[in-house]
Each structure stands twice: as C-alpha cells, then as structure tokens.
Amino acid sequence: MARVSEDFMKLQSGYLFPEVARRIRAWQEKNPGEKVMKLSIGNTTEALPRYIADEMKRKIDLLLDRNTYTGYGDEQGDTPLREALSKHYYDEYGVTLSPSAFFVSDGAKSDAANIQSIFSRDSIPAIQNPAYPVYVDSNVAGGHTGSYDEENDGYSGIVYMRADASNGFVAEPPKEHADLIYLCFPNNPTGATATKDQLKAFVDYAHRENAVIIFDSAYSDYIETPSIPHSIYEIEGAEDCAIEIGSFSKNAGFTGVRLGWTIVPETLKAEGAEDGTVHRLWNRRQCTFFNGASNISQAGGIAALSKTGRRECMQLVEYYKENARIIYKGMKELGFECYGGIDSPYIWTGCPSGMTSWDFFDYLLDKAHVAVTPGSGFGSAGEGFVRISAYGHREDVLAAVQSIKERLG
Ligand code: PLP
C-alpha cells in the first residue's frame, strides 16, 4: 500500500495567506460595495518593461519559424544567459564567477525549496525567525527536522536565529552547530539589509562549522545604500561556502513570466566530499528533475541584463521603491514603529501596544479598509508586527495611505 510521506505530514497547514484571504472575504460580505486596498502581497503589479518584452516577442517569432525553432535547451540554462549573468556579477558587484556556476531556473522559490535535497538528511538547518516560509517548510518536507512543537512555536531540529529590533533584524550566527544557513537580504518580511561585517560573521561561521550558506538575493536590486553588499560573494571566502539564489521576479516584473538562477561555485566545499561535489550534485538534480527554464523567459532574461534592460529594470524597481517611501513616511507620521522600506519593498511596522499581528490586521481592515500581512505568519518572532508591501499601483498605494491617515490619525 502506498503511504504518504511522514515528512510532508509534519507540515503545519499553510495558514497565513489563505487566512488573510478568508478574513478579507468575510469583511467584504459584511461590507458590500466597500473596496479593500491590498498592501498584503509580494506580487508585482506594473507592466513588463518594453525592451525586455519586445525581446521575448522576437523569440516567439523565431519559434514560429521551423528554421529557427528550438525545443528543449540545456537543463542548466542557455549559455548566453549564463554568460550574461556572470558578466553582470562582475560588472556590478566586482565578483568573478564562471558562467558554469550559474544554473538558470524557473524562479527562486523552487530553487530555495529544492536546494536542501542535495544535502544529507541529518543536516541541521539554521533559519532566521521571521523568514520567507519556504526555507522552513522545504526543510520539514525534506526530512531535515522533527515535528512541530506547539509549546516552542517551531519545529524541533531547526536552529531558529531570532531577528528583532534589538539586532536590527539581522541575526548573529548561532552559538550552536548548524549545517545549512539560510539568509535573505534585503529581507522578506522585515526589509532589513546586512552589512559586509554581518555577512562576514556568517562566512566565518560557515568555515568554522563546515556549513553551507544559502543566500537568497531576490531583492538585491532594491539596495541603494552604497555600503550594503548585493551578493554574498562580495565577502571574501564565500565562494567555497555559499550558494546564492537570484530572481528576475522583483526587478524585471517576471513573477508570472518565471525566471531565476542559482549559483553553485565549483569551489564549494561540503564535509566529507571532494571539492566540486555540491556543484556536480546540483547539476545532477537539475538534469534529473528539471527540463530547463522557458526559452522565451530566457530571452527576456538576456534582455534584462543588457544595458537597456538594466535601465528598464531599475526604473521598475524605482517605482516600487517610491511606493515604499510613501508608505514608510505615512506610517511614520502616524507614529508607528517602522523598519525596512529603504533598500527594500517591505515596511515592517510595529503594532500598537497590546495588539497582536492579527488584531492589527483586523483593525486596519475594519477601520481603514487596508489589508496587510500579519508578521506572526512568518514565524513566532514576527508577532507584534505587520508587513506592508509596496507592490501596487501608485494610485492604490496613495489611497491606502490616505485612508489609514484619515481613519486612524
Ligand atoms: N525569495 C524571496 C525572499 C521571496 O520573497 C520570493 C517571492 O516573494 C521569492 C524568493 C520567489 O521568487 P520567484 O518569483 O523567483 O520564485
């Protein structure tokens, strides 16, 4: 008889976004005709940049002709895109990585979820609390943890690295041993960024503990503060202890188009394995379970990394960053404790005293008709905060901030 995976069965129900949607629906039923202004999700809203879209159209024209048609490509991604990514890292971050270190994918989420599968089951994950939920859930489903422990509000076997106001939402490396260290900067949900020294502490930890860092840089283009690193490879020694995951979703507007990449340097070390083994295993994993990213998306990716494409991406990023500034300023003026929102599209906002994340969610929905995301949904340390997202049309963001000011001010 087929039995279901005990590891998948350990997963707690995907409570956060379905519950947000359920409460919005319930509120709308009670308040027919009233519009809810949503600053709750991390989904892009603005049109694709023109040049990037035109290059994808051009690729479709090539596919319409049997003489230029192409089917399956390399599982690792098209060589020109891998070369363009390598050049991008060199030109913009001064980092040297060979094109063969880049594995093109259908987005950062699947890579962030799948990367644990090439490490031994007894690898101990260390994850910031709060965090993008994929890191915790993929480690649970991949059998790297114990069960959910209600009392501790977390899974046994995970080293939770608490990120709160006292450490500027950047945890220090843990005191205890861990094998897979998940980091995400600029951070979802807190909007925090890490300095070179803070990242160096993790690189030093990884060297000391024979650990591997998994660095999610999905929001790197939102960084404007010059001293903040965009890539973990800006830290010396990271190329033998860190994997980096990137995305075209939040800079080129590819949330629906789908395209990302993962960097696994040939020099990456893992305990008890020859150098190059992690690279070889990720290649093996991708060749076995993945048939390559869409060739239309990859044409878009190459365009996004060209001079014109980069300009377009940064204009798009600037649009969302202006939204972030509007939200940050509006919430600050009302006296709320606010973090993030500068090198990031997320504003991590403290709840009024005595309110939980869900209380404040309900309050904002009911009073201002604005939906946000309760911080506790990203981990127990997110309690007492909500995440406000800058992804939205400018007019909707302005209306939402105005409504909060009028009805809460
Ligand atoms: N990583 C982080 C931290 C995210 O917040 C998101 C999406 O919101 C992703 C990855 C997903 O990126 P992609 O659309 O490339 O799968």
Boltz pocket constraint, residues with backbone or C-beta under 6 A from the ligand:
constraints:
  - pocket:
      binder: B
      contacts: [[A, 42], [A, 106], [A, 107], [A, 108], [A, 109], [A, 110], [A, 112], [A, 132], [A, 184], [A, 186], [A, 188], [A, 216], [A, 218], [A, 246], [A, 247], [A, 248], [A, 249], [A, 254], [A, 255], [A, 259], [A, 260]]
      max_distance: 6.0
